[in-house]
Amino acid sequence: MNKITVYGVLFLMLMALGCSSSTEPGSEQGEIINTTGINAEMGSSTVLIPESTVESGMTEADPESGRYSFSADVLNSSNISLKTGEILLIAGVGLGRITSVQESNGQVNVQTGFASINEAFKEADIEWERSFEFTPDLVEKAVFEFEGEEFYSHSLVDGVFQWDISSGPYSGSASIQPKGDSATIKVSLSKQAGNTGVAFTAESTIRQINNYTNLEIRDHKTRKFQFVNPNMGGDVELKLAAAGGGLDQNIGIGPLTMLKIPFTIGPIPVVLAVKVRTVARVEVIGNSSAVAETKFSYSGRAGISYDGTNVTTDYDTAIANPNHLGGTGDLAAFIGVNVDAQWGFAAPEVELQMFGNSVVPYLRPEFFIRANLSWGPVCQRLSAEYQVKSGLDVRFLGVASVTIFENNIVPLKDWKAYSPQGCADKIVDSNLLYFPNL
């Protein structure tokens, strides 16, 4: 277990601000919720719009902007009144602090701002454990993003969903073959200009997605949050080939959102999104060339926890010790011409959303391959790298900060080969590829 303790007066001040709330516990008991996955008492200043009222009386909902409209008659018949400053929890829809209430033409129009989950609940035990298989009805809704543009259309050939797109000089493709308890994913990124070009490919088989989540709130303070994939695993093969191709920094495909699985825990809307992400860097100019390939196999438990003060990583020895199944590569260039080709792949990347807030923006294994040639002294390097990372945005849990805490659940492991032998002692690794923070 790795522990990351956040020190400093500033952070303590933020904790004090974020874990407190204008929803102060009063003598009046909040509404009790006790159903599958949740046992909770709402704050005394939290107003719950139950599912029945949502169905009969909500006429407009825009959770992203925090605007909602209701039938005044339905609210009155349900004995629900809304006031500025209260926390509004709309079952299965949204959560926010009311900033304005206006009634016009029989409609009650409400504007809300951000509210953390600990402001809404005085006490809460929220827990679920779920498994999700890769089925055609889920995969057919996948969204492919490339160079900031989303692509929804796809072809279906022999049970394989395929996307083919292009943007500028690069073309990209992806395919997903759902197999129930696993899925085979292929992605490629290429550029061709006359006799020069680059091609990156990745193929991976990943297991079904399992998720365990646990959230505890005591006296309007988050005391525990845990998010775990107890059975992360799969196989990965990465390949790169470049003959010329020029200079491109931080290009890539993704995210390819494979699955987006919505469900509810009591009144709380939850979304688990499963994604594929890639990144690449190319410095292969003139008549230079680079080829490389490598394979991995991995399996184990990976997750993240928060106790109100500390962020703790959760993993087992299996996930920390993947099998690197070898690799090969070769580079060529005129004297003095550096060559660098790198390719990164991450899947499955799992995101957790609650009330539309990305609480865990990513939990993912990351894989990299690199072929590099430098001069002074001459040194040819081939490397493969692996790590498991996660982000946690604690603002929704009650910390008055929008900072995403990024955690190396499994620190970077690498496998390197050098030619000639001993040149590694005379050079410094630099410009290593990485997935940018979200």
C-alpha positions, 0 to 999 in steps of 0.5 A: 500500500502506498500512502500519500499524505497531504500536508500544509496549512493551505490544505487544512484550510481547504479541508475545513472549508470543503467539509463544512457546509451551510447545511448545518445539522439542526434539531430536525432530522433529515429524510431517511433513505434505506434501500439497496446500496444506500442507508442514509439520513439527508441533511436538514436543509436538503430537499429531495425530489423523489422519483414519482415527483420527477416523473409527474412534475419535472418539465425541464432538466439541464444538470450540466447548467444546473437549471430545472423546472417543475410544475408548481401544482405537482410540487404543492400537492407533494408538499415540496417548497424550494428556497434559495440556499437549500440543497436540491437532490433530484432523484436519479437526475441532479444535485446542487445548491439552490441559487434562485427560485422563480415561479411563472405561468405555473412553473417553478424554475430553479437555478442551482450551483455546485454542491458536494455529496457530504452537504446533501447527506448528514450520514450515509453508507453507500456501497455497491459491487457490480460486474459488467460484460461486453455485450453488443447492445452496449458496445454499439453505443461506443463513441470514438474521439480523434483530434477533438472530434467525436465519431458515433457511426461505425460498421459491424462486420462478423460481430466486430464494431469498426470505426475509420476516421481521418484528421489532417495528415493522420488516419485512425481506426479502432475495432471492438469485438465483444465476447461477454466476459472479455473484449478484443480491442484494436487501434491504429494511427498512421500517416503516409506522405509519399515514401515516408510514413508512420504506423502505430498499432495496439491490440488488447484483450481485456476482461469484463469490468468489475467495480467495488465502490464504498462511500461513508459520510458521518456528520456531513463529513466524508470519512471513507471513499473506496474505488476498486477494480478487483480483477483488472487484467488482459493482454497487450501487444504494441507495434510501431514502424516509422520510415521518415514521417517527420516530427509530431508531438503528443498525437493520439487516438482517444478516448474511445468510450467503449461502454457507458453504463448508467445505474442508480443507487437509491436517488444517486445517478451513477455512470461507469465509463470504460475507455481506450486511450493512446498517445504517440510522439514521432521524431523520425526525419529524412531517411531515418527509420524505427521499428519496435514491438512488445507484449505484456500480460497483466492481472490483479487488483487496483484501486484508490481510497480516501479517508478524509485526509489521506489518499491511499493506493490499493493494489496486490502483488499480481498487478504490480508484477506484469509479465513482459513477454519480450520485444524486438526493434531496430533503428537506422539514421545518418550520422548525427540524426537523432531518432525517437518514436514512442507509442502509449496505450491505456485500457481499460480506463474506468471513470466513475461519475456521480450526479454528473461529477467525475469523482474518479476521472480514470483508473487505468493500466498504461503501456509504452514502447520506445525506439530511440537513437542518439549520438554523442556517444551513439546509443540505440535504446529499445524500451517497454514500460508499464504502470497503473495510475488513477485520479481522484477529484475530492471536491465532490467528496467535500474538499474545497479544491478542484485539484485532481490527485493523481496517484501511481498505484503501480509505479513505473516498471521498465524493460530496456535494451541498449546497443552498444552495451554500456552506452546507457551510463553515458546518456540521460533519458528525456522526453519520455511519453506520458498521458496528460492529466485530464 
